[in-house]
Amino acid sequence: MNLVLVGVNHKSAPLEVRERLAIPLARLPEATQSLLSVPCVREGLILSTCNRVEIVTYQEPAQAKLLDFIHDYFAVDPATVRPYLYEFRASEVVRHLFRVAASLDSLVVGESQILGQVKESYTVARAVGAVQSNLDPLLQRTFTVAKKIRTTTSIGSSSVSIASVAVQLASRIFGSLHNKTVLLVGAGKIGELAARSLMQQGAGTMYVCNRTYERAVPLAQQFGAQVVPFESLHEFAAKADVVISSTGSQQPIFGPEHGHLYAQQRKQRPMFFIDIAVPRDVDPAMNRVEGIFVYTIDDLQSVAATHISNRQKEAQDAEAIIRKEVQRYEDRQHSLDGVPAIVSLQQTLESLRQSELQRLSARLTNLSSEQRQAVEALTRSLVNKMQHAPIQAIKRAAREGDRETLAVLQNLFDAPERHCGNDSGAACSNSVKSESDGDTARALKEDEPA
């Protein structure tokens, strides 16, 4: 498997590194197409979330310099990124993707948003032709494994997300959110999850602000909040005790000049910003303003740790499933290595069967239709029994990675020419190939574990 993955996440890199590599959804198609221009990269997918940026590739050969792509596309010095990058290859990529999609590698173990984000990246990559016959089966299996884990374990039994953890942090800060005024900046999925958690925590007055006013209205109506026009954000923000910001802006929305203004208006009453956007919505310099306190997504880790401990048993069960699924995927890939030898064997024997029937056709002219069908069934049965043991040997060699034996078996059964009769050889050869390919697919399918 010529699979290579490089990336950074909340465990390997600080926020200031991750935000330099973050790709907004609108730019994801163009970024994915740029990835395909890297020599040796045949297929690719980019996953960019608030906690990770990962580049998944299928390469021929596996020699593409993805660090060069990161340098060229993001205009960052490789030396500043290299210490934080991790790299996986072959089956390690499979395991990592399974763990990511199942939320086992998330800041909040058990959150469900990551699977949707992986699917979103997959949809974009397919649309630009970056996911084809090599990555597509892997990603489809990734979705299946993630769904299996969520349905057979209790890892997602309670609704948790980055947004809900941010609300928990706000509750810790104040002890209670009752009678507190909260401003949500951003009306996307994270904003919706935050609003739901705020209601559950008994927040007092809630306001919603979004760059597009029309998107803020339904969210505000759903949770009994009030809408603040984006152009009035800074005039209004000082009324909030807590601001939870999660926009897709590429530049900070809140700067120190705003912080000074808010501090004056609030007259020594503290104001808390919980910034869960990547890149950040709140300039870090805001933290130096007296009375203004800024928390980023990396500050949520202490709160998220409680979710990890609460889900320890479920996470262990999920890891056991992933180990089995990775092995199953590897076995399947190895079995595909044996397909050429199986096809050659089936084509050779089928060609011989049809040649013999053609040679004896003059002697079979007096047979009835039923008798001809019986001869056809008998010869097919003999061929199937003859090829059973060799096919099992091929599969065994493929599973064990015994390429030398596979090569021998391939050469043994790979007859250079197969003719079913005088002038009909070409047509018959096509028929043989069609049938034997179908038999191969069925044989491999039957060999899969349940």
C-alpha positions, 0 to 999 in steps of 0.5 A: 500500500503506497499510502502516505499521510503527514499532518499536525494535530492538537497533540503534536502542534500548538495553535499558532502552527495549526492556524498557519496550515488551516484551509477554509472549506471554500479553498479546499477544492483548489488546495486538493487539486494543487496536491495532485500536482506534486510528483508521484502523488496519484490521489489525495485528500486534505482534512482541515479542522480546528484540531488538525490538518492532515494530507492523505496521499496514494503515491507511485512510488511513495516518494513524494515530498509533501513537506515541499507541498506544505512549504509551497502552498502555505508559504511557510518555512519547512523548518518551522513546521517540521518539528510538529509534523507526524508521518504515517505509511501503509497500514499505519495510515489505515489505522490512523484514519479509522481512529480519526473518523471514530473520534478516538484521536479527537480533543473530545473523545466521542464527538461526532463532528469529525466523521462529518468533516472527513466525509466533507473532505472526501466529497470535495476530493472526489469532486475534483478527481483526487479520490479514485480506485486506491483511496476510495475503498479505504475511505469507504471502509473508514466510514463503515468502521466509524459507524460500526464503533458508534453503534456497537460501543457507547463511545458516543452515548452522550452528546459531546463536542468542542462547543459543549466543552467550551460551554463547560469551561465557561460554566467553570469560570463563573460557577454557573451561567445563570443570569450571565449574558452570552454572545455567540459569534458564528452561526455554523454547526459549532455555533448551533452546538454551543447554543444547545449546550448553553441552554442545557447549562441554564445560560441567561440572555443569549445573543447570536451574531453572524456575518450573514444576518440571514443565517443567524436568524433561524439559530436565534429563533431555535434557542430563544436568542436575539440577533446582533447585526455583524456591523454592530458587533463591537458596539454591542459586545461589551454587554456580554459576560462571555463571548464564544467565537467560532467563525471562518474568518482568516483574520482576527475579529477582536483586537486589543483596541476592541478589548480596551473599549470593552473594558472601559464600558464594563467598568471593571467587570471581567469579560471572557472570550472563548475562541474555538476558531482556527485561525483564531478570531481573537487576537492573543494581544487581547489577553494583555488588556486588564479585565479581558480573559481569552481562552483558545481551543487549546485551553479546552484540553483540561476540560476535555480530559474528563471526557477521555477518562469517562470514556476509557472503557468505550475507547478500549472497546473501539481500539479493539475493533480498529485493530481487527478492522485494520487487519481485515483491510490488510488481508483484503489488500493482500488478497487482491495481490493474488487476483492476476494469478487467479484470473490467469488460472481461471482463464487457462482452464476455461480456455482448455474446457472450451477448446476441448468442447469445440474439438469434440463438437462434431461428435456431440451433434446428435445430443439432445439439448438436455444432454448438451446441458449435462455435458456443459455442467459436467465440464464446468464442475470438473474445472471448478474442482481442479482450480479450487486447490490452486486458488486457495494456494494463491490466496494463502500466498497473497495473505502471507505476502509471499510474492515469490510464490505468487510470481511462480503461480502467475507464470505457471497459469499465464498461457500466452494465447487462448483460443476457443476455436478457429475464427471465434477465438477473440470473442471467446477469449473476451467471454472467458475473461468476463466470466472469470473476473466475475468468478474471481470477485465472488471468490474473494468476496466469499473469502472475507470474514464476516 
